[in-house]
Amino acid sequence: MTQAPPILIPPVRSAEGIRPAARAGLTALQAVVVGKEAQVRRAFAAMLAGGHVLLEDLPGVGKTTLAKGLSRILGGTFQRVQGTNDLLPSDLLGVHLWDAKEQGFRFQPGPVFCHVLLLDELNRIGPKTQSAMLEAMVEGQVTLDRSTHKLPEPFFVIATQNPLDHAGTFPLPESQLDRFSCTIHLGYPDRAAERRILTGEAGAERLDTLFPVLDLEGWRQARAAVRAVKVAEAVLDYVERMVERIRAGGGFCSTRAAKHWLGLAQAEAWLDGRDFITPDDLQRTLADTMAHRGSLDDRRLNRGDRREQLARLLKELPVGWS
């Protein structure tokens, strides 16, 4: 397996030190993936919340650079799998091999047994192999031949996919999409950001400037701190009303999706230095959490149309608390 990059700072163990260290990592990543501060922060928040991220966009706009940057900030082991239509489940999960010396089968772990897994061009992988990731992304384990194998903690999946009209792509099933806490669209960089990338001041050439800001135990503590952010009854009431509204409009919104929405809002609040959620935390994370989880009417809408409908729902549904 890929060796973990060295931790260049003393391990952080205090609650007061974890948040500044995480913020420093976010700032460093935003200096590499330039012109996309909001998208980088959202992906970072998803990682803190214990979720997984799907990056949807055209090739060559920085999806892989962002994924690699997140892996360098997190540290631990990193594996990259390039999506192809002939990829098998065993190519991801591993396989039991016969050990002639021991006269028994020995489990050979696949690339999924790492801390950060990059699934590049996920929608070029066939449906059977896509399904192999469902248990790993939700339960943090892999079951093969009646044996269960735990994945490392933290475990973070960041996947990229090209537009569906590109040749050789498969549509991701709802069960797969529902495993991702948010979907992020990067888009082309603005002129100033693109100039910095072209001159080598930012972008993939600057990934070597990124290093882990916390050790793995520090990241586990950071995730625990995010989960401890307070969720008031009024917040839960607003979440439930919004979920009911989405479902009533024909949209797919699972209970898992609602939990992802809350978790992302908690991470945003924690990054802002608060131990409670505000309406802004929920409203600014709704589209990224829900836009990829199924159409909001009888037609098959694209992501932009879904985001517009979700924005209208936010305006129509009163918050209900002050």
C-alpha positions in Angstrom: 0.0 0.0 0.0 1.0 3.6 -0.5 3.0 4.9 2.5 1.6 7.8 4.6 3.4 11.1 4.0 5.4 12.3 7.0 3.7 14.4 9.7 5.8 17.5 9.8 4.2 19.1 12.9 3.8 17.7 16.5 0.6 15.8 17.0 -2.3 18.1 18.0 -4.4 16.7 20.9 -6.1 19.8 22.4 -9.6 20.8 21.3 -8.3 24.4 21.0 -5.5 23.3 18.6 -7.5 21.1 16.2 -9.7 23.7 14.6 -6.8 26.2 13.8 -4.8 23.3 12.3 -7.8 22.2 10.2 -8.3 25.8 9.0 -4.6 26.1 8.1 -5.0 23.0 5.9 -8.1 24.5 4.2 -6.2 27.8 3.5 -3.2 25.9 2.1 -5.5 23.9 -0.2 -7.3 27.0 -1.4 -3.9 28.4 -2.4 -3.4 25.4 -4.7 -6.9 25.0 -6.1 -7.3 28.7 -6.8 -10.4 30.6 -7.8 -12.7 28.0 -6.2 -12.6 28.9 -2.5 -16.3 28.0 -1.9 -16.1 24.6 -3.7 -12.8 23.7 -1.9 -14.3 24.6 1.5 -17.4 22.5 0.8 -15.3 19.4 -0.1 -13.2 20.0 3.0 -16.3 20.3 5.1 -17.7 17.0 3.7 -14.4 15.3 4.7 -14.7 16.7 8.3 -18.4 15.5 8.4 -17.3 12.0 7.6 -19.0 12.0 4.2 -17.9 11.4 0.6 -17.6 13.9 -2.3 -18.6 13.6 -5.9 -17.0 16.1 -8.3 -18.9 16.5 -11.5 -17.4 18.5 -14.4 -15.6 18.5 -17.7 -12.1 17.0 -17.9 -9.2 19.2 -17.0 -10.8 21.8 -14.7 -9.0 20.7 -11.5 -11.1 17.8 -10.1 -8.2 15.4 -9.7 -6.0 18.2 -8.3 -8.6 18.9 -5.6 -8.9 15.2 -4.8 -5.1 14.8 -4.5 -4.9 18.0 -2.4 -7.4 16.7 0.1 -5.5 13.5 0.4 -2.3 15.3 1.1 -3.9 17.5 3.8 -5.5 14.5 5.5 -2.4 12.3 5.3 -2.6 8.5 5.9 -2.6 6.1 3.0 -3.9 7.2 -0.5 -5.0 5.1 -3.4 -6.2 6.1 -6.9 -8.3 3.9 -9.1 -8.9 4.9 -12.7 -12.4 4.1 -13.8 -12.7 1.8 -16.8 -15.6 -0.3 -18.1 -13.6 -3.6 -17.5 -12.9 -2.9 -13.8 -14.0 -5.8 -11.6 -15.2 -5.7 -8.0 -12.1 -7.6 -6.9 -10.0 -4.8 -8.5 -11.4 -2.5 -5.8 -12.2 -4.7 -2.8 -9.5 -7.4 -3.0 -9.5 -11.1 -3.4 -8.9 -14.3 -1.4 -5.8 -16.1 -2.8 -4.7 -19.6 -2.2 -1.6 -19.8 0.1 0.2 -23.1 -0.7 2.4 -22.8 2.3 -0.4 -22.3 4.8 -2.8 -24.5 2.8 -5.6 -22.0 3.0 -6.9 -18.8 1.5 -5.3 -15.5 2.4 -7.1 -12.2 1.9 -5.3 -9.8 -0.4 -6.8 -6.3 0.3 -7.7 -4.1 -2.7 -7.1 -0.3 -3.0 -10.2 0.5 -1.1 -8.3 -0.3 2.1 -6.8 3.1 2.5 -7.7 6.4 4.2 -8.3 8.4 1.0 -9.6 6.7 -2.1 -9.8 8.6 -5.4 -12.2 7.0 -7.9 -11.3 8.9 -11.1 -14.1 8.9 -13.7 -16.5 6.8 -11.6 -19.2 6.8 -14.2 -16.9 4.9 -16.6 -17.1 1.9 -14.2 -19.8 -0.7 -14.9 -22.8 -1.0 -12.6 -21.7 -4.3 -11.0 -18.4 -2.8 -9.9 -20.0 0.5 -8.8 -22.3 -1.6 -6.5 -19.2 -3.1 -4.8 -18.6 0.3 -3.2 -22.0 0.6 -1.5 -21.1 -1.2 1.8 -17.7 0.4 2.0 -19.0 3.9 1.8 -21.7 3.6 4.4 -20.5 1.0 6.9 -16.7 1.4 6.5 -16.2 -2.3 5.9 -16.0 -4.9 3.1 -17.7 -8.3 3.2 -16.2 -11.0 0.9 -16.8 -14.8 1.1 -18.6 -14.5 4.4 -15.7 -12.6 6.0 -15.9 -8.9 7.0 -12.9 -6.7 6.9 -12.9 -3.2 8.5 -11.6 -0.2 6.5 -9.1 2.3 8.0 -10.5 5.2 10.0 -10.9 7.9 8.8 -12.0 6.6 5.4 -12.8 9.2 2.7 -13.9 8.7 -0.9 -13.7 11.4 -3.4 -14.9 10.5 -6.9 -15.0 12.4 -10.2 -17.3 11.9 -13.1 -17.6 13.4 -16.5 -20.8 14.6 -18.1 -23.2 11.8 -19.0 -23.2 12.7 -22.7 -19.5 11.8 -22.9 -18.7 8.5 -24.7 -18.3 5.4 -22.5 -20.1 6.6 -19.4 -22.7 4.8 -17.3 -25.4 6.7 -15.3 -24.8 6.3 -11.5 -27.8 4.6 -9.8 -29.6 6.4 -7.0 -28.2 4.0 -4.4 -24.7 5.0 -5.4 -25.4 8.8 -5.6 -27.1 8.6 -2.2 -23.8 7.5 -0.6 -22.2 10.9 -1.5 -22.9 13.6 1.0 -22.5 16.3 -1.6 -21.8 17.0 -5.3 -19.5 19.8 -6.3 -19.2 21.5 -9.7 -15.9 23.3 -10.2 -16.3 25.0 -13.6 -13.7 26.8 -15.5 -11.4 29.1 -13.4 -11.6 32.8 -13.9 -8.9 34.7 -15.8 -6.7 35.6 -12.8 -6.8 32.1 -11.4 -6.1 30.5 -14.8 -3.1 32.7 -15.2 -1.7 31.5 -11.9 -2.2 27.9 -13.0 -0.6 28.5 -16.4 2.5 30.1 -14.8 2.8 27.3 -12.2 2.0 29.4 -9.2 -1.0 27.2 -8.4 -2.6 24.0 -9.6 -1.3 20.4 -9.8 2.4 21.6 -9.9 1.9 23.0 -6.4 0.6 19.9 -4.8 4.0 19.2 -3.3 3.6 22.2 -1.0 0.7 20.5 0.8 1.4 18.3 3.9 -0.8 16.8 6.7 -1.9 19.5 9.2 -3.1 16.8 11.7 -2.2 13.2 12.3 -4.9 10.6 11.9 -5.9 10.7 15.5 -6.2 14.5 15.2 -8.6 14.1 12.2 -10.7 11.6 14.2 -11.0 14.2 17.0 -11.9 16.9 14.5 -14.7 14.7 13.1 -15.9 14.0 16.7 -15.9 17.8 17.3 -18.0 18.3 14.2 -20.5 15.7 15.3 -20.8 17.5 18.7 -22.0 20.8 17.1 -25.4 21.4 18.6 -28.5 20.8 16.6 -31.5 22.6 18.1 -35.1 21.3 17.9 -36.0 24.3 15.7 -33.2 23.2 13.3 -34.5 19.7 13.1 -38.0 21.0 12.5 -36.8 23.1 9.6 -34.8 20.1 8.1 -37.9 17.9 8.3 -40.1 20.5 6.7 -37.7 21.0 3.9 -37.3 17.2 3.4 -41.1 16.8 3.2 -41.3 19.7 0.7 -38.7 18.0 -1.6 -40.5 14.7 -1.4 -43.8 16.3 -2.1 -42.4 17.8 -5.2 -41.3 14.4 -6.6 -37.7 14.5 -5.5 -35.8 11.6 -4.0 -34.6 12.6 -0.5 -33.6 9.7 1.8 -33.1 9.9 5.6 -29.4 9.5 4.8 -29.6 12.6 2.6 -31.1 14.6 5.5 -28.3 13.3 7.8 -25.7 14.3 5.2 -27.3 17.8 5.0 -27.1 18.2 8.8 -23.5 16.9 8.9 -22.4 19.3 6.3 -24.0 22.2 8.1 -22.3 21.1 11.3 -18.9 21.1 9.6 -19.5 24.6 8.1 -20.5 25.9 11.6 -17.4 24.3 13.2 -15.1 25.8 10.6 -16.7 29.2 11.4 -15.8 28.7 15.1 -19.3 28.0 16.3 -20.7 25.0 18.3 -24.3 25.5 16.9 -26.0 25.6 13.5 -27.6 28.7 12.0 -30.1 28.9 9.2 -27.3 30.1 6.9 -25.4 26.9 7.4 -28.4 24.8 6.3 -29.4 27.1 3.4 -25.9 27.4 1.8 -25.4 23.6 1.9 -28.8 22.4 0.6 -28.1 22.5 -3.1 -24.8 20.7 -2.9 -26.4 18.0 -0.7 -29.6 17.4 -2.6 -29.0 18.3 -6.3 -27.6 14.9 -7.3 -30.3 12.8 -5.6 -32.9 12.5 -8.2 -35.2 14.7 -10.3 -37.5 17.1 -8.7 -40.4 16.5 -11.1 -41.4 14.0 -13.8 -38.7 15.1 -16.2 -35.0 14.2 -15.9 -33.5 17.5 -15.0 -29.9 18.5 -15.2 -28.0 19.6 -12.0 -28.4 23.3 -12.8 -32.2 23.0 -13.1 -32.3 21.1 -9.8 -30.2 23.7 -8.0 -32.6 26.4 -9.3 -35.6 24.5 -8.0 -33.9 24.0 -4.6 -33.1 27.7 -4.4 -36.8 28.4 -5.0 -37.7 26.0 -2.2 -35.4 27.9 0.1 -37.2 31.2 -0.7 -40.7 29.6 -0.4 -40.2 27.7 2.9 -39.9 30.0 5.9 -37.1 29.2 8.3 -39.5 29.3 11.3 -37.0 30.6 13.9 -35.0 33.7 14.5 
